[in-house]
Amino acid sequence: MHVAGPATMRLSSLLALLRPALPLILGLSLGCSLSLLRVSWIQGEGEDPCVEAVGEPGVPHNPDSRTGLDQSDEDFKPRIVPYYRDPNKPYKKVLRTRYIQTELGSRERLLVAVLTSRATLSTLAVAVNRTVAHHFPRLLYFTGQRGARTPAGMQVVSHGDERPAWLMSETLRHLHTHFGADYDWFFIMQDDTYVQAPRLAALAGHLSINQDLYLGRAEEFIGAGEQARYCHGGFGYLLSRSLLLRLRPHLDGCRGDILSARPDEWLGRCLIDSLGIGCVSQHQPPTLARTPEPSKVASCRGPSEQVARLRPSFREHRNELLLSSVVMAAGQQYRSFELAKNRDPEKEGSSAFLSAFAVHPVSEGTLMYRLHKRFSALELERAYSEIEQLQAQIQNLTVLTPEGEAGLSWPIGLPAPFTPHSRFEVLGWDYFTEQHTFSCADGSPKCPLQGASRADVGDAVETALEQLNRRYQPRLRFQKQRLLNGYRRFDPARGMEYTLDLLLEAVTQRGHRRALARRVSLLRPLSRVEILPMPYVTEATRVQLVLPLPVAEAAAALAFLEAFAASVLEPREHALLTLLLVYGPRDGGRGAPDPFLGVKAAAAELERRHPGTRLAWLAVRAEAPSQVRLMDVVSKKHPVDTLFFLTTVWTRPGPEVLNRCRMNAISGWQAFFPVHFQEFNPALAPQRSPAGPPGAGPDPPSPPGADPSRGAPVGGRFDRQASAEGCFYNADYLAARARLAGELAGQEEEEALEGLEVMDVFLRFSGLHLFRAVEPGLVQKFSLRDCSPRLSEELYHRCRLSNLEGLGGRAQLAMALFEQEQANST
């Protein structure tokens, strides 16, 4: 029997205490050891001869190149240059560019130039414009001599000479002078060429701009070598911006030295003779990474070889990415197809045709449209196929999501329906049939289904029937009998949703027929948002305010003039005012007092208080003046480029309103008719409106920007029925009036002038965009409009509806009726 000594007992007790911490100590020791070993391997890589072997030959070895960073941090520190202006030099105002794109120095990708002639400008050139113009940022047409009339919507440049070399030389000179700094690529084509615009734009988007490239269908010169090639002009060709800049100094010499009957051959010879660059049909980008020579790789030995296999360095990853990008960008080939005579595009199915960028020759405009139809159908089929593949992938991956298949929304790939968070956010459905809709813009319960709404419903029904037949054929074939019920609503997250109850007749393969009622759901999704090109406008345009002033409103004109002086004259806004004084048949006669004497005196006082201000006034005598007739009088007194702001005596236009008038009224493009905010009747809507009865709903809010000096603002609403205010250019108004006079004559024209307002003239007799939007800056006090019985039935109804809706909100009207009933009962 052995007895442990005191030392042994102490050791055992110490091990018992350290036993729980042994895994931690071992882990720390192992981690530190591996870290030290890894540091030694990394330090050994700097002396690996393989690093130098993989590098570029002839380039000295940089030991810090593996990190891709310079050891000195001075290049990465910001260098602050203090601003200093010499007081002895005059101050020079910095002029900002019109567009931020110009200031940043960015350029558009592609410009397309079409070579046409006087004979084909109105036929083939128009067909080219209708098929591809909406795909490119700019499309120009170059011709020797243009005809008497230029087709609308086309930018035509005439050089004045039909010689081929002259036409090509002047076209290149024009592109260099006017667009050389704005575009990266220039595509030149003939008007007998059909171009698949999306493919061409994608090709230009994948090409590098920092290279001299002449890309097209390469053709050999007669009697020249294989290296001397030019791009056939019938199939179009791409010129890079850098190549155009280098070619510009040689154009004059080429035009005098090279004789050719074809512009494409002339350009090809000019490029070869002056720059030594020929046409290529396939572009191979430069190699971005180099593989080390096998001999050098084989001579490398050492532990770093094993480490590289276990732990690839950042450089190797980077090279793999660069090599993959080279493979993706390699082989950019310009594919074209030569269309045989009398060949039907619908029956053409060769791979060269289906993958072509350009098709030539196109002998007539109808053939151009048929080609466009065929290629558009091919692109649509390809898009539908990609959508189906993506939907299948989404459906397969849905089982891996936390929600599972329950989180899959219909249609697959589109956002889920909008989920309301309160009852005020619930999206309502509009009920309709094939003849009527039960949600009308004017508030009536039922109105005919017509115009765009009828076409929309018809398209939805036809699409539903087509999808049903595609799903159940050949077993069943459906025929529509009638639409039982229809519902639709607009979901801002998805688009227009439809629910249709259809009465169908199902026909089997054996001819058996049976009536069926089925409910189908459809969705018209929101498409890609596109930016519409709009003409450039500024806020420096002078606004000419026009105030028609009947005798009944002469007293209210004094307040208008004071407000005009405070908001326009004192801030020195670039605006003028013309008072149109409308006298009645018996007003202002001999011996009778002038009803506008106070208005004239107030205008003279404002001219005295504000030197340099001229308040013009025109006197008109009419029994029942119409807005159009009054505008005719003012229009003849001003130039055609005048910007009119038609206003009323109750309107208070300020600087913000005038600026929005300048920005939204575009000459030759758009007229702007704002919707003002109308306050309710103060008798029914006091400044502190009591709470309405339960269920009556909240009162409309007070106008944004209401004047606090007038006390607590009363409620009101934006009056959609009124159209007395409007911004438009005089030239656009004169064009609309001329069209009205041309379409209507005699008594019909007189009735139209009496029953129409200016907005209706633009709406019916003008091709401009009519822009209607709420204007928070136009706040009017309550007033009852004078609804003339000479107005048309629609305008008279709108006038009466405006007066009735302007009395008060639902809660205020309900309270007024309740108080009246209480008073009558007592």
C-alpha positions in Angstrom: 0.0 0.0 0.0 1.4 3.3 -1.2 0.7 6.6 0.4 0.9 9.8 -1.8 3.1 12.5 -0.5 2.1 16.2 0.0 3.6 17.2 -3.4 1.6 14.6 -5.3 -1.5 15.7 -3.6 -1.0 19.3 -4.4 -0.3 18.4 -8.1 -3.5 16.4 -8.4 -5.5 19.1 -6.8 -4.0 21.6 -9.3 -4.9 19.4 -12.2 -8.4 19.0 -10.9 -8.8 22.8 -10.9 -7.3 23.3 -14.4 -9.2 20.4 -16.0 -12.2 22.5 -17.1 -9.9 25.1 -18.8 -7.7 22.6 -20.6 -9.8 22.8 -24.0 -9.5 26.6 -23.9 -5.8 26.5 -23.4 -5.2 23.9 -26.1 -7.3 25.9 -28.5 -5.4 29.1 -27.9 -2.1 27.3 -28.3 -3.1 25.7 -31.5 -4.5 28.9 -32.9 -1.3 30.8 -32.2 0.8 28.1 -33.7 -1.2 28.1 -36.9 -1.1 31.9 -37.1 2.6 32.0 -36.8 3.0 29.3 -39.4 0.7 31.2 -41.8 2.6 34.4 -41.3 5.8 32.6 -42.3 4.2 31.3 -45.5 3.0 34.8 -46.5 6.4 36.3 -45.9 7.9 33.5 -48.0 5.6 34.3 -50.9 7.4 37.6 -51.5 10.6 35.7 -52.4 8.8 33.2 -54.7 10.3 33.2 -58.1 6.9 32.2 -59.6 5.6 35.7 -58.9 8.1 37.2 -61.3 7.5 34.4 -63.8 3.8 35.1 -64.1 4.3 38.8 -64.6 4.6 40.6 -67.9 7.8 40.0 -69.7 10.1 42.9 -69.8 8.4 44.6 -66.8 10.6 45.0 -63.7 9.3 43.1 -60.7 7.5 45.1 -58.0 7.5 43.3 -54.7 4.4 45.2 -53.6 2.4 44.4 -56.8 0.6 41.5 -55.2 -1.4 43.9 -53.0 -2.3 46.2 -55.8 -1.6 49.2 -53.6 1.3 51.7 -53.4 3.2 51.8 -50.1 3.2 55.6 -50.0 -0.1 57.0 -48.7 0.5 60.5 -50.2 -1.4 59.7 -53.4 -4.5 58.8 -51.4 -4.6 61.8 -49.2 -6.9 64.6 -50.3 -5.1 67.7 -51.4 -7.0 70.8 -50.3 -6.5 73.8 -52.5 -7.6 77.0 -50.7 -9.8 79.4 -52.6 -8.1 82.7 -53.5 -9.5 85.4 -55.7 -7.2 88.2 -56.9 -8.8 91.5 -55.8 -7.2 93.3 -58.7 -9.0 91.2 -61.3 -12.6 91.8 -62.1 -15.1 89.3 -60.8 -16.3 86.8 -63.5 -19.6 85.2 -63.1 -19.5 81.4 -63.3 -22.0 80.1 -66.0 -23.5 76.8 -65.2 -24.4 74.4 -68.0 -28.0 73.8 -69.0 -27.9 70.1 -68.2 -25.9 68.3 -65.5 -24.9 65.7 -68.1 -22.9 68.4 -69.9 -21.2 69.5 -66.7 -20.2 66.0 -65.8 -18.8 65.4 -69.2 -20.9 62.3 -69.9 -22.0 61.4 -73.4 -24.8 59.6 -75.1 -24.1 56.2 -76.5 -25.3 56.1 -80.1 -26.3 58.5 -82.9 -27.8 57.2 -86.1 -27.3 59.0 -89.4 -29.5 58.0 -92.4 -28.4 58.8 -95.9 -31.4 59.6 -98.0 -32.3 61.4 -101.2 -35.0 63.8 -102.4 -36.9 61.0 -104.1 -37.0 58.7 -101.1 -37.3 61.2 -98.3 -41.1 61.0 -98.0 -41.3 57.2 -98.5 -38.4 55.0 -97.3 -37.0 57.7 -94.9 -40.4 58.0 -93.3 -40.6 54.2 -92.9 -37.2 54.2 -91.2 -38.3 57.0 -88.9 -41.5 55.2 -87.9 -39.8 51.9 -87.2 -36.6 52.8 -85.3 -36.8 56.5 -84.3 -38.2 55.7 -80.8 -35.3 53.4 -80.0 -32.4 56.0 -80.4 -31.7 59.2 -78.6 -31.2 61.1 -81.9 -31.9 60.2 -85.6 -30.7 62.5 -88.3 -31.4 62.4 -92.1 -28.8 63.7 -94.6 -29.7 64.5 -98.2 -28.2 66.4 -101.0 -31.4 68.3 -101.8 -34.6 68.2 -99.8 -38.1 68.5 -101.3 -40.6 71.3 -100.9 -42.0 69.8 -97.7 -40.1 68.1 -94.9 -42.0 65.2 -93.2 -43.1 66.0 -89.7 -41.1 64.8 -86.8 -37.9 64.3 -88.8 -34.6 66.3 -88.5 -33.3 66.6 -92.1 -30.0 68.2 -93.0 -29.5 69.2 -96.6 -26.0 69.6 -98.0 -27.0 71.1 -101.4 -25.1 68.5 -103.6 -26.0 65.0 -104.6 -22.5 63.8 -105.4 -21.7 60.7 -103.3 -18.3 61.7 -102.0 -19.5 65.2 -101.2 -22.6 63.9 -99.3 -20.5 61.5 -97.2 -17.8 64.1 -96.5 -20.2 66.7 -95.4 -22.2 64.2 -93.3 -19.0 63.3 -91.4 -18.1 66.9 -91.0 -21.5 67.8 -89.7 -21.4 64.9 -87.2 -18.0 65.9 -86.0 -18.8 69.6 -85.6 -22.2 69.3 -83.9 -22.2 65.9 -82.2 -18.5 64.9 -81.9 -18.4 65.8 -78.2 -21.8 64.3 -77.3 -21.9 60.7 -78.6 -19.6 57.7 -78.4 -20.7 55.8 -81.5 -22.0 56.9 -84.9 -24.1 54.5 -87.0 -24.4 55.4 -90.7 -27.0 53.7 -92.8 -29.0 54.1 -96.0 -32.8 54.6 -96.1 -33.3 51.2 -97.9 -31.9 49.4 -94.8 -34.0 47.9 -92.0 -32.2 48.0 -88.7 -33.1 45.9 -85.6 -32.8 48.8 -83.2 -32.6 46.9 -79.9 -29.9 44.6 -81.1 -27.9 47.5 -82.5 -28.2 49.5 -79.2 -27.1 46.4 -77.2 -24.1 46.0 -79.6 -23.0 49.6 -79.1 -23.4 49.2 -75.3 -20.9 46.3 -75.2 -18.2 48.0 -77.2 -15.4 49.9 -75.6 -15.2 53.6 -76.6 -11.4 53.9 -76.3 -10.6 52.3 -79.6 -10.7 53.1 -83.3 -13.3 50.8 -84.7 -14.9 50.6 -88.2 -17.5 47.8 -87.8 -19.9 46.5 -90.4 -20.2 44.1 -93.3 -16.7 43.9 -94.7 -16.5 43.9 -98.5 -13.3 43.7 -100.6 -12.3 46.4 -103.1 -12.1 45.3 -106.7 -8.5 44.5 -107.4 -7.3 45.2 -103.9 -5.8 42.8 -101.3 -7.7 41.0 -98.6 -6.6 43.5 -95.9 -8.2 46.4 -97.8 -11.9 46.2 -96.9 -14.7 48.7 -96.7 -18.1 48.4 -94.9 -21.0 48.0 -97.2 -23.3 51.0 -96.8 -26.5 49.1 -97.5 -26.1 47.2 -94.2 -24.9 50.1 -92.1 -21.7 50.5 -90.1 -20.4 51.8 -86.8 -17.8 54.5 -86.4 -16.3 55.2 -83.0 -15.9 58.7 -81.8 -12.1 58.4 -81.5 -11.9 57.3 -85.2 -14.1 60.2 -86.3 -11.8 62.6 -84.5 -8.8 61.2 -86.2 -10.5 61.2 -89.6 -11.7 64.8 -89.5 -8.4 66.4 -90.7 -8.2 64.1 -93.7 -11.7 64.7 -95.1 -10.7 67.5 -97.5 -7.7 65.6 -98.8 -9.7 62.4 -99.4 -12.5 64.4 -101.2 -9.9 65.7 -103.7 -7.8 62.6 -104.2 -10.3 59.7 -104.1 -12.8 59.2 -106.9 -15.7 56.8 -106.2 -19.3 56.5 -107.3 -20.4 55.0 -103.9 -20.1 56.8 -100.6 -19.3 53.7 -98.6 -16.3 52.8 -100.9 -15.1 56.4 -100.7 -15.1 56.3 -96.9 -13.4 52.9 -96.8 -10.6 54.1 -99.1 -10.2 57.3 -97.1 -9.8 55.4 -93.8 -7.3 53.0 -95.4 -5.2 55.6 -97.1 -5.1 58.1 -94.3 -5.2 56.0 -91.1 -4.6 52.5 -92.3 -7.8 51.2 -90.7 -10.1 48.8 -92.6 -13.6 47.5 -92.0 -14.0 44.5 -89.8 -17.1 42.3 -89.4 -16.0 40.9 -86.0 -14.4 42.8 -83.2 -12.1 41.0 -80.8 -11.4 43.0 -77.7 -7.8 43.1 -76.4 -6.7 40.4 -74.0 -6.7 41.7 -70.4 -4.8 38.9 -68.7 -1.8 36.8 -69.8 -1.0 33.2 -69.0 2.5 32.5 -67.9 4.8 30.5 -70.1 4.8 26.7 -69.3 8.6 26.7 -69.0 8.6 29.3 -66.3 5.7 27.6 -64.5 7.4 24.2 -64.6 10.6 25.7 -63.2 8.9 26.9 -60.0 9.3 24.7 -57.0 8.8 25.3 -53.3 6.2 25.3 -50.6 4.4 28.3 -52.1 3.1 25.9 -54.9 1.2 23.9 -52.3 -0.1 27.0 -50.5 -1.4 28.4 -53.8 -3.4 25.3 -54.4 -4.9 25.5 -50.9 -5.4 29.3 -50.7 -5.8 31.1 -54.0 -4.6 34.7 -53.8 -6.6 37.8 -54.6 -4.6 38.2 -57.8 -5.7 34.8 -59.1 -9.3 35.6 -58.3 -9.0 38.9 -60.1 -7.4 37.3 -63.1 -10.2 34.7 -63.3 -12.8 37.5 -63.3 -10.9 39.4 -66.0 -10.6 36.3 -68.2 -14.3 35.6 -67.8 -15.2 39.2 -68.8 -12.9 38.8 -71.8 -14.8 35.6 -72.9 -18.1 37.3 -72.5 -17.1 40.4 -74.5 -15.2 38.4 -77.1 -16.5 37.9 -80.6 -18.7 41.0 -81.1 -19.9 40.2 -84.6 -21.9 42.5 -86.9 -24.5 40.2 -88.5 -26.4 41.2 -91.6 -28.8 39.6 -94.1 -29.2 40.2 -97.7 -32.9 40.0 -98.6 -33.6 38.4 -102.0 -36.1 40.0 -104.4 -39.8 39.2 -103.8 -38.9 37.3 -100.6 -41.6 37.1 -98.0 -40.2 38.1 -94.5 -42.9 36.0 -92.8 -41.5 32.8 -94.4 -37.9 33.6 -93.8 -36.5 31.4 -91.0 -32.8 31.0 -91.5 -30.5 31.6 -88.6 -28.7 34.4 -90.5 -32.0 36.3 -90.8 -33.2 35.7 -87.3 -29.9 37.0 -85.8 -29.3 39.9 -88.2 -28.7 43.4 -87.1 -29.6 44.9 -90.5 -31.5 43.7 -93.6 -30.8 45.0 -97.1 -32.2 45.9 -99.6 -35.7 47.2 -98.7 -37.3 48.4 -101.9 -40.5 50.0 -100.5 -42.0 51.2 -97.3 -44.5 48.4 -96.9 -41.7 45.9 -96.9 -40.0 47.9 -94.2 -43.1 47.6 -92.0 -43.4 43.9 -92.7 -39.9 43.4 -91.6 -40.5 45.4 -88.5 -43.6 43.3 -87.7 -41.6 40.1 -88.1 -38.7 41.1 -85.9 -41.0 42.6 -83.3 -42.9 39.3 -83.1 -39.6 37.4 -82.7 -38.5 39.7 -79.9 -41.9 39.3 -78.2 -41.7 35.5 -78.4 -38.2 35.7 -76.9 -39.3 37.9 -74.1 -42.3 35.6 -73.3 -40.0 32.6 -73.3 -37.6 34.3 -70.9 -40.5 35.3 -68.7 -41.7 31.7 -68.5 -38.3 30.4 -67.6 -37.9 33.0 -64.9 -41.3 32.2 -63.5 -40.4 28.5 -63.4 -37.2 29.3 -61.5 -39.1 31.5 -59.0 -41.6 28.8 -58.4 -38.9 26.2 -57.8 -37.1 28.4 -55.4 -40.2 29.4 -53.4 -40.1 26.2 -51.4 -36.8 27.4 -49.9 -38.3 30.6 -48.6 -39.7 31.0 -45.1 -43.2 31.6 -46.4 -43.1 28.6 -48.8 -45.6 28.3 -51.6 -48.0 30.4 -49.6 -45.8 33.5 -50.2 -46.0 33.1 -54.0 -48.2 35.8 -55.5 -50.0 35.7 -58.8 -48.8 36.4 -61.5 -45.4 34.9 -60.6 -42.6 37.4 -60.6 -44.8 40.5 -60.1 -45.3 42.4 -56.8 -48.0 41.2 -54.5 -51.3 43.1 -54.3 -51.3 46.3 -52.3 -52.2 45.6 -48.6 -54.2 48.4 -47.0 -53.3 49.3 -43.4 -56.6 51.1 -42.7 -60.0 51.4 -44.3 -59.0 54.7 -45.9 -56.4 52.8 -48.0 -58.7 50.2 -49.4 -58.7 50.2 -53.2 -62.2 50.2 -54.7 -63.4 48.1 -57.6 -65.2 49.8 -60.6 -68.2 47.8 -61.9 -68.9 47.7 -65.7 -70.7 45.8 -68.4 -70.2 45.8 -72.1 -72.3 48.9 -72.5 -72.1 50.9 -69.3 -69.7 51.8 -66.5 -71.0 52.5 -63.0 -68.1 54.7 -61.9 -68.2 58.0 -63.8 -65.8 60.9 -63.7 -68.6 63.5 -63.2 -70.1 61.6 -60.3 -73.1 60.2 -62.0 -74.0 56.6 -61.1 -74.1 55.3 -64.7 -72.7 56.4 -68.0 -71.9 54.8 -71.3 -68.7 52.8 -71.7 -67.0 54.5 -74.6 -63.6 55.6 -76.0 -60.5 54.2 -74.4 -62.4 52.6 -71.6 -64.5 50.6 -74.0 -61.4 49.5 -76.0 -59.7 48.5 -72.7 -62.6 46.3 -71.7 -62.8 44.7 -75.1 -59.1 43.9 -75.1 -59.4 42.3 -71.6 -62.3 40.1 -72.7 -60.5 39.0 -75.9 -57.3 38.2 -73.9 -59.3 36.1 -71.4 -60.9 34.1 -74.3 -57.6 33.6 -76.0 -55.9 32.3 -72.8 -58.8 29.9 -72.1 -58.6 28.5 -75.6 -54.8 28.1 -75.4 -55.1 26.2 -72.1 -57.9 23.8 -73.0 -57.5 23.2 -76.7 -57.9 20.8 -78.5 -60.3 19.2 -75.9 -62.5 22.3 -75.6 -63.0 25.4 -77.6 -64.7 28.4 -76.1 -66.8 31.1 -77.7 -68.0 34.2 -75.9 -71.7 34.9 -75.6 -71.7 37.9 -73.4 -70.0 39.6 -70.4 -72.1 39.1 -67.2 -70.1 41.2 -64.8 -66.9 43.1 -64.9 -64.7 44.6 -62.2 -61.5 46.5 -62.4 -59.2 48.6 -60.2 -55.8 50.2 -60.5 -53.2 48.9 -58.1 -50.2 51.3 -57.9 -47.9 48.4 -57.1 -48.9 46.1 -59.9 -51.1 47.7 -62.6 -54.7 47.3 -63.7 -56.5 44.3 -62.3 -59.7 42.8 -63.9 -62.2 40.2 -62.7 -64.6 39.1 -65.4 -67.7 36.9 -65.2 -68.1 35.4 -68.7 -70.9 33.4 -70.2 -69.2 31.0 -72.6 -70.2 28.3 -75.0 -67.9 25.3 -74.7 -67.6 23.1 -77.8 -66.0 19.6 -77.5 -64.1 17.7 -80.2 -67.2 15.8 -81.0 -69.3 18.9 -81.5 -71.2 18.9 -78.3 -72.1 22.4 -77.0 -72.8 23.6 -73.5 -73.1 27.0 -71.9 -70.7 27.7 -69.1 -70.3 30.7 -66.7 -66.7 31.2 -65.6 -64.9 33.9 -63.6 -61.4 34.8 -64.7 -58.8 37.2 -63.3 -56.4 39.3 -65.4 -53.7 41.8 -64.8 -52.3 44.4 -67.1 -48.9 45.0 -65.4 -47.1 48.4 -65.3 -44.5 48.6 -68.0 -41.1 50.1 -67.8 -41.2 53.8 -66.9 -39.8 55.9 -69.7 -38.8 59.5 -69.7 -40.6 61.5 -72.3 -38.5 64.1 -74.1 -39.8 67.6 -73.4 -38.7 70.9 -74.9 -36.5 73.0 -72.8 -38.2 75.9 -70.9 -36.9 78.5 -68.5 -38.3 80.6 -65.7 -37.1 83.8 -67.4 -40.1 84.1 -69.8 -42.3 87.2 -69.3 -45.8 86.4 -68.4 -48.7 88.5 -69.7 -51.6 88.3 -67.3 -55.0 88.9 -68.8 -57.9 89.9 -66.5 -61.4 90.0 -68.1 -63.4 92.4 -65.9 -67.2 92.6 -66.2 -69.0 95.5 -64.6 -70.4 93.3 -61.8 -66.8 92.5 -60.7 -65.4 96.1 -60.8 -65.6 96.5 -57.0 -63.6 93.3 -56.4 -60.9 94.4 -58.9 -59.5 96.9 -56.3 -58.5 94.0 -54.0 -57.0 92.1 -56.9 -54.8 95.1 -57.9 -53.5 95.5 -54.3 -52.6 91.8 -54.2 -51.0 92.0 -57.6 -48.8 94.9 -56.5 -47.8 93.0 -53.3 -47.0 89.7 -55.0 -45.8 90.7 -58.4 -44.8 94.3 -58.6 -42.9 94.7 -55.3 -40.8 91.5 -55.9 -40.2 92.7 -59.4 -41.5 89.6 -61.1 -41.1 89.5 -64.9 -44.9 89.9 -65.5 -47.3 92.4 -67.0 -51.0 92.9 -66.6 -53.7 93.8 -69.1 -57.2 94.7 -67.8 -60.0 93.9 -70.2 -62.8 96.2 -69.2 -66.1 94.7 -70.5 -68.9 97.3 -70.7 -72.5 96.4 -71.1 -74.7 97.9 -73.9 -75.9 100.7 -71.6 -72.8 101.2 -69.4 -70.5 104.1 -69.8 -72.5 106.0 -72.4 -72.9 109.7 -72.8 -73.8 111.3 -69.5 -73.6 108.0 -67.7 -70.9 107.4 -65.0 -68.0 105.2 -65.9 -68.3 102.0 -63.8 -64.6 101.4 -64.1 -63.5 104.8 -63.0 -62.2 103.5 -59.6 -60.3 100.6 -61.4 -58.6 103.1 -63.8 -57.6 105.3 -60.9 -56.2 102.4 -58.9 -54.2 101.3 -61.9 -52.8 104.8 -62.3 -51.9 104.9 -58.6 -49.9 101.6 -59.0 -48.0 103.0 -61.9 -47.1 106.0 -59.8 -46.0 104.0 -56.9 -44.0 101.6 -59.0 -42.1 103.6 -61.7 -41.5 101.7 -64.9 -44.7 99.7 -64.5 -47.3 99.9 -67.2 -50.8 98.5 -66.5 -52.6 98.4 -69.8 -56.4 98.3 -70.2 -58.7 97.6 -73.1 -62.3 98.6 -73.3 -64.8 96.2 -74.9 -68.6 96.6 -75.3 -70.6 93.4 -75.4 -74.0 92.2 -74.3 -73.0 88.7 -73.4 -69.2 88.4 -73.7 -67.7 84.9 -74.0 -64.3 84.0 -72.9 -63.2 83.1 -76.4 -64.3 86.4 -77.9 -62.6 88.4 -75.2 -59.4 86.4 -75.8 -59.6 87.1 -79.5 -59.4 90.9 -78.7 -56.3 90.5 -76.5 -54.6 88.1 -78.8 -54.5 90.6 -81.7 -52.7 93.1 -79.5 -49.7 91.0 -78.6 -46.9 89.2 -80.5 -47.3 85.5 -81.3 -44.6 84.5 -78.8 -46.4 86.0 -75.8 -47.1 83.7 -72.8 -50.6 84.5 -71.6 -51.9 83.8 -68.1 -55.7 84.0 -68.2 -56.9 84.8 -64.7 -60.0 86.0 -62.8 -60.6 88.8 -60.3 -60.8 86.2 -57.5 -57.3 84.7 -58.3 -54.2 85.8 -56.4 -51.2 84.7 -58.6 -47.9 84.8 -56.9 -44.2 84.1 -57.9 -44.6 80.4 -57.5 -47.7 80.3 -59.6 -46.1 82.3 -62.3 -43.0 80.0 -62.3 -45.2 76.9 -62.7 -47.0 78.7 -65.5 -43.7 79.2 -67.3 -42.6 75.7 -66.8 -45.8 73.9 -67.7 -46.9 76.0 -70.7 -44.6 74.9 -73.6 -44.9 76.6 -77.0 -46.1 74.1 -79.7 -46.3 71.3 -77.2 -48.5 71.9 -74.1 -51.1 74.2 -72.6 -51.5 74.4 -68.8 -54.9 75.0 -67.1 -54.4 74.8 -63.3 -57.1 73.8 -60.8 -57.6 76.4 -58.1 -58.5 75.9 -54.5 -62.0 77.2 -53.8 -63.0 78.1 -50.2 -66.4 77.1 -48.9 -69.2 79.5 -48.1 -68.3 81.3 -44.8 -71.9 81.2 -43.8 -71.9 77.4 -43.9 -68.3 76.8 -43.1 -67.2 79.1 -40.2 -63.6 79.5 -39.4 -63.8 76.9 -36.6 -66.1 74.2 -38.2 -67.9 72.0 -35.7 -67.4 68.3 -35.9 -69.7 66.6 -38.3 -72.2 63.9 -37.4 -70.9 60.3 -37.1 -70.4 58.7 -40.5 -70.4 62.0 -42.3 -66.7 61.8 -43.0 -64.0 64.4 -42.4 -64.2 67.9 -44.0 -61.8 68.7 -46.8 -58.5 70.1 -45.6 -57.6 73.7 -45.7 -55.5 74.8 -48.6 -51.8 74.5 -48.2 -50.2 77.9 -48.0 -53.4 79.7 -46.9 -52.7 83.2 -45.7 -52.7 83.3 -41.8 -53.5 87.0 -41.8 -57.0 86.3 -42.9 -57.7 84.4 -39.8 -58.1 80.6 -39.4 -58.7 79.3 -42.8 -62.0 77.8 -43.7 -62.4 74.5 -45.6 -62.5 74.2 -49.3 -61.9 72.0 -52.3 -60.0 72.0 -55.6 -62.6 73.0 -58.1 -62.2 70.6 -61.0 -65.3 72.0 -62.8 -63.8 75.5 -63.3 -61.4 76.3 -66.1 -61.2 80.0 -66.0 -57.4 80.1 -65.4 -55.0 79.0 -68.1 -51.4 79.4 -69.4 -50.7 79.2 -73.1 -48.8 80.8 -75.8 -50.4 83.2 -78.3 -49.2 81.2 -81.3 -50.8 78.1 -80.0 -54.1 79.9 -79.4 -54.1 81.4 -82.9 -53.5 78.0 -84.4 -56.4 76.5 -82.5 -58.7 79.4 -83.5 -57.7 79.0 -87.1 -58.6 75.4 -87.0 -61.9 76.1 -85.3 -62.7 78.6 -88.1 -61.7 76.1 -90.7 -63.9 73.2 -89.3 -66.9 75.3 -88.3 -68.5 78.0 -90.4 -71.4 80.4 -90.2 -74.0 79.9 -87.5 -72.2 76.9 -86.2 -69.1 78.9 -85.5 -71.0 81.6 -83.8 -72.7 79.1 -81.5 -69.3 77.6 -80.7 -67.8 80.9 -79.8 -70.6 81.7 -77.5 -70.7 78.3 -75.8 -67.0 77.3 -75.5 -64.3 78.4 -73.1 -60.6 78.7 -74.0 -59.8 75.3 -72.5 -62.4 73.6 -74.7 -60.9 75.3 -77.8 -57.5 73.8 -77.0 -59.1 70.4 -76.2 -61.2 70.1 -79.4 -59.2 72.1 -82.0 -55.6 71.8 -81.0 -53.1 69.0 -81.1 -51.3 70.1 -78.0 -51.1 68.3 -74.7 -53.6 69.7 -72.3 -52.2 69.6 -68.8 -54.6 69.9 -65.8 -53.2 69.8 -62.3 -54.1 71.2 -58.9 -52.4 74.4 -58.0 -52.1 75.0 -54.2 -50.9 78.6 -54.8 -54.3 79.6 -56.4 -56.6 80.1 -53.5 -59.9 81.8 -54.1 -62.5 83.1 -51.7 -66.0 81.8 -52.0 -68.0 83.3 -54.9 -70.9 82.2 -57.0 -70.0 81.9 -60.7 -72.4 83.6 -63.2 -73.6 80.7 -65.3 -74.7 82.2 -68.6 -77.6 80.4 -70.3 -75.7 80.9 -73.6 -73.1 78.3 -72.6 -73.3 74.8 -74.0 -75.2 72.2 -72.1 -72.0 70.6 -70.8 -70.4 73.9 -69.7 -73.6 75.1 -68.1 -73.8 71.8 -66.1 -70.2 72.2 -65.0 -70.8 75.8 -63.9 -73.9 74.9 -61.8 -72.1 71.9 -60.3 -69.1 74.1 -59.4 -71.5 76.5 -57.5 -73.2 73.6 -55.7 -70.1 71.7 -54.7 -68.5 75.0 -53.5 -71.1 75.6 -50.8 -69.5 73.4 -48.2 -68.4 69.9 -47.2 -70.8 67.0 -46.3 -70.5 67.6 -42.6 -71.2 71.3 -42.9 -74.2 70.8 -45.2 -75.6 68.2 -43.0 -75.2 70.5 -40.0 -76.9 73.3 -41.9 -79.8 71.1 -42.8 -80.1 69.9 -39.2 -80.2 73.4 -37.8 -82.8 74.4 -40.4 -85.0 71.5 -39.5 -84.6 72.4 -35.8 -85.6 76.0 -36.5 -88.6 74.9 -38.6 -89.8 72.5 -35.9 -89.7 75.1 -33.2 
